[in-house]
Amino acid sequence: MKNVPRLLPLLSGIVTLSGCNYAPQKSNGQNSQKPNIIYIFADDLGIGDLSCYGATKVSTPNIDRLAGQGVQFTNAYATSATSTPSRFGLLTGMYPWRQENTGIAPGNSELIIDTTCVTMANMLKDAGYVTGAVGKWHLGLGPKGGTDFNNRITPNAQSIGFDYEFIIPATVDRVPCVFVENGHVVGLDPNDPITVSYDHKVGNWPTGEENPELVTLKPSQGHNNTIINGIPRIGWMTGGKSALWKDEDIADVIANKAKNFIASHQEKPFFLYMGTQDVHVPRIPHPRFAGKSGLGTRGDVILQLDWTIGKIMHTLDSLHIADNTILIFTSDNGPVIDDGYQDQAYELLNGHTPMGIYRGGKYSAYEAGTRVPFIVRWPAQIKPNKQQALFSQIDVYASLALLLNQPLRKGAAPDSQEHLNVLLGKNNTDREYVVQQNLNNTLAIIKGQWKYIEPSDSPAIEYWTGMELGNDKQPQLYDLSSDPSEKTNVAKQHSDIVKELSELLKSVKEK
């Protein structure tokens, strides 16, 4: 099983910067003129995976249309090269490396966002929005000590600002393989309670390690615990048979729940936070898409993702609310090809380049780890354009607050900066700097043409995937203006820049 390390100990005093000074406040009231807001996180999608970003081996017409009608960013970044911290950073407006427990969360993790924190959902509720979370969550559920899936799960997404939740607790390659709706496992038979462990086998369900003959999708590494739907997962599970999802139906289920939320709240401003399963492993496309891409199942689920976005766009069009809806589409981190299953993703690339021209990928401090697709459409206010400004997802929180004239509470969103005009494509002023985080909590900082990666004793290569992590005992400096693929470390030639950026990064850490 994967053994993902916890984040490194924090610098002294950093944990006091929590953004958790939340107290209830009366809503500003509903205002039909406020735009609806939909934020869609694709999963492990690369900047080279979409035809609007130059892919030629796969076609994504719905996302292409979204980009053609909005602002398409070429220089936008997730905070982190893995899922949990990236989502934490967006919703809290705080760099995830400031908090100890924001590494890749197991399926029975406690809720890692403190219920006293003012999340982006809290801020939008204050501004009069109905809020919903649909799809992949991966931020934990329940109290410290782990999640009890057999009773009402609390705290949950509703405890941090969401009125409605229909979520996948963690990732689809992790148990439990069930949906949770408003604190309850969907379809659970109380006479068949769920038990989950990430330490040892529970129950007598077959595992990939013990019963490889029962596996329909073989693991390439790590994924050899409890078998659900013929697929061995990370972690052990027993019980809850009536609640188990069917992998090929997940995209349909998420899309329909999102559509229902939109339709139910079309008369008032709403915020929908939507996480897709695609294109994360295991890649199990619905039969509508199986074999259609010519790039294997990874290509097929890119088509499925494009279909999902098309369904959301069609829903907005059919309800005549597309013009006044801000639709943001992006990815939680960069791409990975073989991430645990023998799905022939490498063998069937056929010249497709998920990372584009960039080095690294998911887990990595190099560019492909966090430089992601990012598209914003708001037909009533945005003129379509290409946006080359340096931008970070962590700034969505403060930028939306300014748009809505919603004051930030004391201590809220401490690392989020207001860059509303950049978000809306009205100017192209770079963020002063962008901070990137890899799997091992190694940080990098980009300012202007320069990128600095701090020295690290962590492994250079991720053991399971073979991904370059960007860790090196020596400082690294790259001139992204002439070397966007980070081929040449010029730290020795520019010691003054190394000093400047290392001091800037230190000041950000100590903020």
N, C-alpha and C positions, 0 to 999 in steps of 0.2 A: 504493500500500500504506500501511496505517496507520503512522505514525511516532510511536510512543509514547515520550515522553522518559524518560530514566533519572531516578531520584530525585535530588534536590538533594544537594550535598555535606553530610556530617554535621557536627554540632557537634564541636569538638575533644574527644577523649577518649571519645566515646559508644561507639565500636566495642569498647572494652575490656569493655563489659557484654554478654557474649556468651551466658551460660548454657551454656557448652560445656565444663564440667569433668566429663566423663563417664568413668567407669571401670566395667568390668563388675562386676556384683554378683550373688550367688547369689539365685535366686528364693525368694520366701517360701513357695513350695509352692502347690499347687492347693487351692482351697477351694470346694466346690460351693455354699456359701452366698453367695459373692460374686456380685453381680449381673452378668449379661452387660451389655455397653455397646455400643450402636450409635449412631453419630453420622452423620447424613445431611445433607450440604450440597446443597440445590437450587442452581441456577445462575441468577442474575439474576432471582430471584423477588421480586416486590414485596409489601409488607404489604397491599396492596389486591387481590392476585390470588387470595385464598382466601375461600371463602364463610364460613368460621369467623371471618374478620376483616372481614366485612361485604360481600364481593363479592356482587352480585345477578345479574350477567350470565353467570357461570360457576359451576358446582357442583363442589365437591371433597369428596365424602362420606367418603372414607377418611381424609383429613387432618382433616376435621371430627370424625370419630370419635376420632382420636388426641387432638385438642384436648379433646374432651369427657371423655376418660378421664384427662387429665393436667393439667399446669400450662400455661396459655396466657399467654405474656408479651405485654404491649402496649408495653413500654418497654425492649426489648432491642436491642443494637447489635452489628453486626460492627465489627471494628477499622478497616476500610478500605472504600472505595467501589469497589474493583476486586478481582479474583479472587486473583491470586497473593499479595499482601500479607495479605489476609484469612485465607487458608489457612495462611500462614506464622505469623501471630499465634496462631491456635488451637493449632497443633501444637507451637510452641516456647514459648508463654507469654511472648513478647517482642514489643514493638511493632515492626512491620516497618520503620518509618522509622528505626530505630536501625542498620539494615544497608543498605549501598549498593545491592545487586543484587536488591532485592525488588520492582521494578516488574513490569509485565505481562510475563511471560516468553515469549520465542519458543519454537517447538516443538523447537528443538535446543539449548536452554539447558542449561548444566551444573546439577547439583543445587545449589540455593541454600541448603539447610540443611546446615550443617557436620556431618560425620559424628561429630564429638566432642560435639555438642550433646545434651542430655538432652531428647528429645522426649516428648510425652504418651504415645506408643507405648512408648518406653523405660521410662517410669515404670510403665505398666501391665504390661509384661513383668516388671519387678521385683516387681510385686504378684501374679504368677502367671498372667497372662493370655496366651492365644494371640491374636495380633494380625494383622489383615488390612486392606489398603487395596484398595478396588474402585471403579472408575469414574474420573471426572475427577481428575487429579493437579495439573498446572500448577505444579509446584514444581521443574521441571527434572530431568534425568537425566544421569548420566555426569560426567566430570571437567571441569575448566576447559578451555576451548577448544572445547567442543561435544560432542554426543552421537554416538557411532558405533552406528548401529542394526543393523549387520551381524554383530556379535559380542556376547558377553554384556555387557550394559550395567551398568557399575558405576562409581561408587556409584549405588544406586537406593533405592527405598523400604525394601528389606530392610536397607540400611546405616544406617537411622535408626529402627530399632525394630520394623519390621513383619516378621512371619514369612512373610507371603504378599502378593503384589501382582498385581493384574490391572487395568491402568490405561490411560487415555487420556493420552498424554504431556503435552499442553497443553490446547488448546481444539479443538472440532470444526471451527471455521473456520480452523484453522491446520494446515499439514502438519507431520509426516507423519500420514496418516490410517490409523493402525494401532494395534492394541492391544499392550501389553507385559505379559508374564506372567513374573514372577520373573527379570527381566533379559533376556528374550528376546522379540523381535518374534514374535507369534503367526502361524504359517502362512507365514513367510518362506522363499522359495526362495533358497538360497545362490548360485544361478547368476543371480539377478536382484537384485543388491544395491541398497540404498536410498541415494540421495544427497539431501541436504536443504540448502537455502541460504536465508537471509533477506537476502542481499546482492545476488544476481544469479541469473538463470535458469540452471538446470542441466538437461541432457538436452534432449529434443525433445518432451516432452508439451505439449499445447495449453494456452494460458493464456486467461483471460477477456479480457485486453486484446487479444491477437492473434487470437483465434478466438471472438468473441462469438456467432457462429451456433451454437456447440456447447453453449452455456450453457442449462440448464433453469431455474435460479434466478438471475435477474439481480442483480448487485450494485447497491446504491444509492450506495455509496462504498467505496473502499479495497480491497474483496475482488476483485481482478482478476488474481490470479496463477494457479498451476497448477489445472486443472480436474480434480476427482475426483468421479465419479458425477454429472456434469453441473453440479457446483457449483464455482465458482471460489473459491479459498481465499487466505489470507494466507501468503506464502512460496512457494518453488519446490521441487518434488520430482520425482524420477524413480526408477524401480525399485520392487520390492516389490509387484508387481501381485497376486500370490496372497495377500498379507497385508492388502489394503485392506478397510476395513470398508464395510458398506452402511448408510447413514445411518438408514434407516427401521427397522433392526434394533437400533440401539445400546441403546435402553432395555431391550429384551428381554435382550440379552446381559449388560448390567450387572446387571439384576435376577436373572437365573439364576446368575451368578457369586456374587452376594451370598447368595442362598438356599443354594447349595452350601457356601459357607464356614460359614454358620450351622449347617446340618445336620451338617457334618463335625466340628464342635466343640461340639456341644450338651452333651456330658458334662463339659465343663470351662468355666471362665469364659473368655469371649472378648470381644475388642474389635474391632468392625468400623467402619472409617472409610470411608464411602461417599459418592462424589460423583456426582450425576446430571448428565447433559448438559442436561436440560431445566431452564429454558426459554431457554437460550442459543441464539444463531444458529449455523449455519443451522437453522431450525425445520422438521424433516422428520418429521412424525408417522408412526407405523406406520399402515397402511391401516385398522386397527381404529378409529383416532381421527380420521383425516382427514375434515374437513368436519363433525365432530360437535358442535363447540362453538358454531358460529354466529359466532365471533369471528376467523375466519381461522386460520392455522397457529399463531399464538402462543397462541390459546385452545385449540387442539387439543393442543398439547404440555403445557398445564396439566392437561388431562384425562389425558394420558399420565403425567405426573408423579404425579398422584393414584393412578393405577393401580399405578405402581411402589411407592408407599408401602403400598398395599393388599396387594401381593404379599409384602412384608416382614412386615407384620402377620399375614397369613394363615400364613406360614411359622412364625412364633413360636407362633401359636395351635395349629397342627397338631402341633408338636413339644412342646406343653404347657410351654413355657418363657417365655411372655409375661409371667407374673406377676413373675418375677425378672429381667426385662430392662429396663434403662434405655434407652429409645428417645428420642433427641433429634433433632428435625427443625428445620431452619432454612435460611437462605439466605446465600450468601457476600457478597452486597452487594445494593443495591437494583435496581429494574427499569430497563430501557431498552426503548424501543419499536422505533424503526428503528435497528438497530446494524449495518447493512452490506448488507442484501439487500432487494430489492423484494418483500416478502412481504405487503404491504397491512396490516401491523400497525396503523398509524394509521387507515387508512380503515375497518377493520372492528372498531374498538373498540366501537362500538355503545353508548356510554355507560359502558363498563368503565373503571375508574380504577386502574391498577396501582400508582400512587404513593399511593393513598388521598387524604388531605387534605394530604399533605406536599409540600414544594417540592423540586425537583431530582430526582435519580435516580442510577443508576449513574454513576460518575466524580465525583460532586458532594460538596461539604462540607455541603450542605443536608441536611435530615433524611432525605429519601427515599433518599439515598445509602447510609446505613448502618443506619437503623432498619428492622429486618427481622422477619419472622415467626420465632418461637422457641417451640417446644413441647417439653415434657419429660413422658414417661409412664413410670411405674414402678408398676404396679398393686399390688405387695406393700407399698409404702411411701408412695405419694403419693395424697392425696385430691384429686380434680379441683377446680381453682379457677382464677380469673383472677389473674394476677400483674402488678401495676402498678409494681413496684420497678424502679429504674434498674439495668441489668445489662449487662455486656459479655461477649462470647464469649471474650475473653482469660482470663476467670476460670474457665472450665470446667476447665482443667488443674489448678489448685490446689484447686478444690472437689472434684474426683474423688479427688485424692490424699488429702485429709482423710477423705472417705467411706471409703476403703480403709485408713486408718491407714498410709499409705505416706509416709515422710518424703521431703521434697524434697532432692535433692542440693545441695551448695553451688553457687551460681550458676545453678541450673536455674530456668526459668520466672520470670525476674526481675520481670516486670510483671504476672504473674497473682496475683490476690488470692483468698483463700478466702471464698466466699459460698455455702456449701453449703445453708444453710437457705432462702436465696432461690431457689436452683436447684431445690430440692425443694418449694417453695411453702409452707414452714413459717413464714416471716415475710416481711415486705415492706419490709425496711430497704434504702433506696437505697444504691448504691455512692456513695462520696464524690464521684466525678467519672467521666465517660466521655470518652475522647479519640477523635476521629474524624479520618480521613485521606482526602483526595481524590486524584484522579489526579496532581496536580502536587505532592503532598507538603505541601500546605497543611493545617494542623491546626486543629481546632476542639475546644473543651472544653465539656462540659455539667456544671453543678453546680447542684443544686436546680432552680429555675425558669428559670435563666439559661443561655444558650448564647452563647459567644464564638467568633468566627472570626478568626484572626490575619490581619493585612494581608498581601497578596501582590501581586506584580507579574505573576503568571501570567495567562493569558487568562481573561476572564469566561465565555466560551462555548467548549465543546469543538467543534473545527472540524468533525468528521465528523458528529456526532449532533445538534448544536445544543443540547446539554444545558448548563444553567446549572451552572457549576462551583463557585460560591461564592467565587471569587477577587475581591478588591477591594483597592485600595491603602489604603483606610481600614479601621480596625477595625469589625467588625460585632458587634452585641449584640442578641439576641432574647429576649423573655420568653415561653418556651414554654408557660407556664400560661395566658396569655391570647392568645397568637399562635403556635400550633403550626405554622402554615403559613409562618412567618417572612416576613411581609409588611412589617413595619415595623422598621427598624434604629433602635434606641434608644440607641446608643452615646453620642451627645452628651448625652443627658439623664441618663445614669448613668455618668459617668466613673469614679466610685469602684468600681463593679462591673467595668468594663473593666480597671481597674488591678489589682484583686484576681485576676481570672481570667487576665489575661496573665501575671502573676507566678506563678500556680499552674502554668500551662502551661509556663512557662520552667523551673520547678523539676522538672517531670516530664521535660522534655527533658534536663536536666542530671543526672538521677539516675544 
